[in-house]
Amino acid sequence: MIFISKYIVPKGFVGLTLYPFIFLKNKTLKEDTTLINHERIHLKQQLELCILAFYLWYLIEWFIKILVYKNAFSAYKNISFEREAYLNENDLDYLTTRKNWAFINYL
């Protein structure tokens, strides 16, 4: 389910996925198939980790990556969940061929 909310999506970002919802900064982004695919990859990741564990893992990995990269945005871009989503967002068939727990390959 896709919602538009400029208040929920953090500054500097255009989308955010909080299972089972995808929030977009503005309605024109609903037509961005690459962005929607990216966010759907996150939905699959969240389901695999029973949602709560996904958010815990995401935060822990982000904090560790901040220590490594010494930059919050670089840390974000290198979180395994984000790496998988960014590297496969252009492949609109990715979710049909994706193996379970595929994000592990992006650690």
Helices and strands as residue ranges (DSSP letters): E 2-4, E 15-18, E 21-24, G 27-31, H 33-48, H 52-69, H 72-77, H 80-88, H 94-97, G 102-106
